[in-house]
Amino acid sequence: MENNIGQYDHKEEYTTLNLGPTHPATHGIFQNILTMDGEIIVDTEQTCGYIHRAFEKIAEHRPFYQVTPLTDRLNYCSSPINNMGWHMTVEKLLGVKTPKRVDYMRIIIMELARISDHLVCNSVIGVDIGALTGFTYVFQWREKIYDIFEEVCGARLTTNIGRIGGMERDFSPACISKIRAFLKEFPAALREFTNLLERNRIFMDRTIGVGAINTERALNYGFVGPNLRATGLDYDVRVMSPYSSYEDFDFVIPVGINGDTFDRFMVRQQEMWESHKMIGQALENLPEGKFFAEVPEFYLPPKQEVYNNMEALIWHFKIVMGEGEVPVGEVYHSVEGGNGELGFYLVSDGGRAAYRLHFRRPSFIYYQGYPEMIKGSTLSDAIVTMSSMNVIAGELDA
Amino acid sequence: MSEVNNAYLLKELEEQFAASIYSAEEPYGMLTIELDRKDIAPAIQYLKDHAVLKFNFLTDVCGAHFPDKMGKELSTIYHLHSFTNNIRLRIKCYMPLADPTIASVSAIFNGANWQERETFDFFGIEFLGHPNLKRILNVEEMEYFPMRKEYPLEDQTRTDKDDTYFGR
């Protein structure tokens, strides 16, 4: 689109518009102070920190165990990925090798979480351009995913799922049948959602070429995940640094071309199909064996043991108080979260809590690219761009 | 492609910055070097422009506080990633509490901008040459740097707060 930014000297006529902090279209609490020339955005200043909860400080005072619920609240659209990323970080520090069954169970949960994350993001793009139907429709499927989480860990949104060393319990028959039902029924729903938007003339007109960024700029801004892949670069942590046996799986990394809103949407759509495929593979080849690794110093003993067995009670107490032996060292581990590379940098001094824990939060880093993407566009395009970037306030502010 | 490993990476770095690399280790497989802070920007630029190494991605910038290390109390930690060779590198720079300054790398990797602001916000490390170094997550009126170790987590038993309006 042609615009006349900088051609006229009429800065005194610019309007300042506050987008946020509690604007419905920001889907979280953060603010953009836009400088507008009529309909056109000339400049923007971003502020964040409205829901900063000092997780890194808290983590320095809690045993490893109690850090998991903090990670729930980073990207709360896909908490299980955060939980498991953290568990794997600790396992890497301790040198724990998890059984294959644990890895596959984790992949099932993580890919389900990825689907729920992408479902929300993609349907919300529709909402922000006025297509509410898809959103209300796919939310049913997010609920079904949450039913599966509930079957595994008892919680739905902030899951606190899994343990250091494995899963808290094996998949129950009810859980397995729920996953199977989901695998069977979800494709039809996703196809219907696809039909609703992917080739929809209005949707395409509103998203193609909107909020585009090229690979070089995206890399420079630290873009990761679907937002980077939409620009055409196939960086995916699951392939580059495989964790949790992702190397056993057969999947493709979808990439876009133009790095615009439509490509971001399409990459997420395609990733849902890939995730669906991976869940199928994992369930099909779910290895027999234990659902936890042998780390009695960190893996809570079964509750009935704790009530009836002295040793189990002692272990339970020691774990809860964070008495396990922790090596001195520093470790960086990253997982492919809903928004891309979610990293944990953990410095341990051998104490009961982390000496320093830093979360590499993808939203926080790539949200910096937003002003460049919306300068010269209209407000309505800026809103669609923001929702397609899937900036999650919890992850932005930690 | 696999000829690029930690040993090669270290050799290339030492050729250029031998005098300022104080130590090199490989905890959990990631090459970690301790670099003199004066060389951080040139080193990152060098790694980015290197014809073979091609460290094209700055994964993470963060700070840490070690009150017991005399003269090396504060530190910034950089994680770099080369997509071409799929190799990661960690660079650590230490600085004394009395002079917490280091060059900004936000001109080389724009993504460092907010991460450096965050590090400044929590540790008080000043990034020289940063375009907009102000607090990002905390309120601007804050007078201290909360992630430093001398600030304890709030005591849960304190009585000087009025919680009447919170139903407690």
Interface residues (C-beta under 8 A of the other chain):
Chain A: C48 G49 H52 A54 E56 K57 I58 E60 H61 K92 L93 L219 N220 Y221 G222 L233 Y235 M240 S241 G329 E330 V331 Y332 S334 E341 G343 Y345 V347 Y355 R356 H358 R360 F364 I365 Y366 Y367 Q368 G369 D397 A398
Chain B: P27 Y28 M30 T32 N56 F57 L58 T59 D60 C62 A64 H65 I77 H79 F83 N86 R88 R90 F109 N110 G111 A112 N113 W114 Q115 E118 F122 R135 I136 L137 N138 V139 P146 M147 L153
